[in-house]
Amino acid sequence: MSSGTILLVEDNPDDEMLALRALKKTQTQNTVVVARDGEEALDYVFGTGKFKNRDPNETPQVIFLDIKLPKLNGLEVLKNIRRDQRTSLIPIVLLTSSDEERDMVDGYRLGANSYINKPVDFDQFIDQVKVLGRYWLGINKTPQ
């Protein structure tokens, strides 16, 4: 697998821990950065706020984005990322507990690459994130 950065945008500490554990099991060499709300995610992507010293031209290899976030929801984050030419091609996976049809439709209309419901079962969640990690970090190809 490649060694780009993964941006995990997740406000639930339990889901964050499970996702990090699953990604570690994929034996990825990727750095995982966690943002816990929508504003923090955009700060990371665009090199602002507490990430003002980060080069925004070094985009994440993939973003795993929850929809239900504090400060700015995931769909707004997605919209902001897609409207900027520098970040418009970053693969974004909506990884959410929402099973609302409206969220799925809006997510795809705004340019999500995938929409995945988080399983409630611990083992299924771990397995799902491992598969996502393998696909988006090892199989999928993106422009440089």
N, C-alpha and C positions, 0 to 999 in steps of 0.2 A: 504494500500500500504506500501511497505517497505521504508526504509529510507537511502538507498545508495546514492551515488553522481551521478548526471547527468552531463556529460560534453557536453555543447552546443558549437559547433564550427561554428561561424557565423560572417561574416564581415559586413553584412548589418545591421545598427542600427535599422531600422524599423522592419526587420524580427526578430532580437534579441528581441526587445520589445514585439512583438506579441507572440513569442514562450514562453517567460517568463510569459506573461499574461495568456496564455493558460495552461501552466503547473501549475500555481497557482490555476486556476479554477478546476484542477483535485484534489485539496486539498491534494497534495502529501506532505509528510514530508521530501522529498529529498532536499538535498543541490544542487543548480544548480551553476556550475562553467562555466563561459563563456570565451572561447578563441577566439580571433578575427583574427587569422591567423594560418596557418599550423604549423609554428615553435612553436608558443605559445601552441598549442594543444599538440605537442609532448613533450614540456617541462613539461606540466602538467602531462601527462601520465607517463613519465619516471622520474619525480622528478628532473629536471635539470633547468638551467636558473633561472628565478625568482621564480620557484617552487622547488628550490634545497633543501628546508627544508621539503618538503612533502614526505611522505613514499610512494614510487612507488609500494609497495606491496598492498596498499589499492587502488584497481582499481575501476574506475567508474562502476556503475551498467549498464549503457548504454551510448553510445556516439551518439549524433545527429550531423552529420558531413555534412557540405556544401561541394560541390566539387570545386567551383570557389572561391578560397581563395588567398590572397596575400602571398608572400614569398614562400609558399610550398602548392601546391594544395591538395585538399581532397583525391585524389587517391594516392598521395605519402604518405600522413599521414596514410591512410589505410594500404598501403604496409608495412610501418615501424612498425605499431602496430601489424600486423599479423605475421611478421617475428620474433618477440620476444616471446619466450615461456611464459613469465610472463603475457603477455597481449593478446595473440593470441585468447583467448576465450571471450573477452569483446564483447558484442553485439554492432554492429555498424550499424546505420541507416543512409544511405545517404539521406539527406533531402535537396533537391536542386531545383533550377529553371531550370536546364539543362534538356532538353528532347532529348538530342542527344543519339541515340542508342549506339554509341561507349562508352559513359560514363557509360551507364547502364551495358553493357557487361563487360567492364573493371572492374567496381565496383564489380560485382558478381564474376568475376574471381579472384579478389584480396581478396575475403572473406567477402564482405558486407553481412549483414543479411537481409537487406531490402533496396529498392530503392524507394523513395517517391518524386514525383514532388510537389513543393510548389504551392498551388493554388494562383492565382493573387488576388482573392476576399478575403477581410479581414475576413469575417465571416467563409468562408470555411477554410482558413488557421488556424484560432483559433480552429475550430472543428477538423480539421485533427491532430493538435498537441495534443489536449486533448485525442483523441482516441489513438494516439501513446503512450502518457504518460501512459494511463490506461493499455494498452497492455504490454509494455516493463517493467513497474514498478509494475504492479499488477497481471498480468496473467502469463507472461513468466517466466520460471524458468531457472536459469543458475548455472553451477557448482561453488562451493565456492572456 
